[in-house]
Amino acid sequence: MANWEVLEIEPTPARGKFRDELFDDPNWAAELKKDGDRRTGQFYWGVPDQGMTMYQIPKVYFAGRTVSKITGKLVEKGENVPHITRGQTAPNWGFDSALMERMLRLTGTVLDGECEVPEGFVLPDDDPEGNLVKYVQRVTGCNGEGAAQRALEKMGQDVEDGGVGGKLRWCVFDILYYMGRDLRHLPLAERRKWLIEAVGVLGNPYVYLVPHITEDKRGFLRNVLADGGEGVILKDLRAPRDDKAHLTWVKKKFELFADVIIIGFQPPKQFSKKVTGEVSETKFWKQGLIGAVEFGQYKDGVIWPCGTMAGMTDKLRQDLTDHQTQYMGRVVEVKANGREHKTMAFQHPRWKRLRDDKRPEDCIYNENES
């Protein structure tokens, strides 16, 4: 079996301009926007360390957008997700011979997708508005499989779980090569057919297809938002995967704007830990600045907490730090990706602007916001 020579393939970002009519254009599809770590995977094989060339060990070259300052090449982290890239399974990370055989069949295949949190993952109580990406990158950014397993344990996930629920997943949405055949010149609609076949051949429960909708795309977006999703990616079904592909992928995220009241301030984290393991004091801690602004809204005549936010400029952060009393009770417009009504918390809120033209008593919780 001919091997595959790994290529330097950087994932394509979605940079197209949104137009409302794309929802009604039959030449465009809508796919669920995932909140994870973008990774391409190239299937190839190696031989055991002992040099026994009669054995072929399948691998997936799992690279993202980060470029190494040392090698100048994309950083590869396949060893951190061996259930996806090495054919290894829980509970003892032994090799699945049937899966490895299927992976060998896919030598020369290149898939594109998003590495995401384990199935059923729940944000911890002390970080209810957290960004899921950071939890994924705590694993994919580690140096070595052992560190990756420890990162999963810190996330509260059971790495010994024999089911899908203890390990990161890879949601794939495009294919560039199939068994050595270059598919990049084909339109997305054709590539999708090959993608479905490749995922079927692989048969890995941790690798699955992104939901792909060609009809009633507006309804699909409404359902995504109702389920707490971030939005969709609209893609031109006629477009090849060339150097202009980023213009044929369009993000449509839900953005919620709301007026809230400043009710307090939180200190910054004192320490941060780099992927290398190095621990250092954070920038805001060393400068004596606030970490985040606490805010709320009125409900039944009482101000209820609705979350914390950052996103302000360094100059404004300094002013907030120096004049905390003067900012208490003032109105701020926040930008968020929606809100969770059980807790009243906004999803990923960011500071937009001060609204001194608004009264605090007008900042009332709206149960119809989503």
C-alpha positions, 0 to 999 in steps of 0.5 A: 500500500502506497503511503501518504506524504503529509502536506502543510494544509492550513484550515480554511476560515469562514470569511464570506459576507453574509446576505440574507438571501443566502437562506433562500438560495438553493445553491447554498447549504447551512451547517451547524457552527461548532465551538471547538478547535479547528483541525485537519486530519491526514491519514498515513501510516508508519512502522514500529520503532523496532523498524519491523517494516512488515507492520504498518501502524495507521496514524492521523496527522492532526494539525490546526492553524498554529505554526511552530516558531521553531520549525515553521510548520503547523503544530501536530497534536495527534498523540493527544487524541489517540482514540481519533488518530491512533486507533487506540481505545479505552479503558486501557488505550489498547489498539483496536485492530479492526479500526486500525485496518479501516484507517489503513484503507483510508491512507491518503485521505484528508478531512477537515473538521472541528475537535470538540468537547466530549459528548455530554460535557457540562461547563463547571459551576465556577465557569457557567459562561465559559468558552468551550474552545478553551476546554478543548485546547487544554487537551489538544494543546498539551505536550504528550498523551499523559498530559492530555489525559490529565487535562480531561480529568481536570475537566471532570471527564472520565477518561476511562469511560468506554463509551463516547462520553469521556473523550474529545470528538472530531466533527468533520465537514469537508474532505480534500483528498480521498485515498490519494485522490485530489478532490479540491477541484470538485464543488462542495456538493460532490465533496460531501458525497465522498466525505460521507463515504470516508466517514462510513469507511472509518467507522470511528464513534468519535468522528462524525459528520456535521449536520448539513441542511439544504432546505428550510435553512432559516428554520434550521437556524431557529432550531440551532438557537433554540437548542443553545447553539451559536449559529450556522455556517452557510456554504456555496455548494458549487464552490471548489476548495481553492484559495478563494474558498474562505469567501464561499463560507459565511458565518451567521451567528446569533447576536443579542444586545441588551442593557444591564446594570453594573453591580460589582467587579471581580479580581483577575486570575493571579496565575496562568499556565502555559502549554509548556507548563510554565506558570506566571502571574497574569498581566492584569494581576501584576498591574492591579486591574480588575478582571471582569465586571459583574452585571445584572437586570431587574426581575420582579423589582429586584436586581438579579445577577446575569453574569460577568463580562470583559472585552473592554479596552485597556484604557477603560479597564484602568478607569474602571479599576480607579473609579469603581464606586462611580461606575456602580449602578451605571448602564452598559450595553452588552453583546452576547450569543444568547442567554440561558433562562434557567440561570438568566446568564448571558452566553459569552457576554462582551462589553459594548458601550456605556449607556448613560442615556438609559436608566437602571430601572429600565434594564428589565429581564426579558424572558423572550430573549434567546 
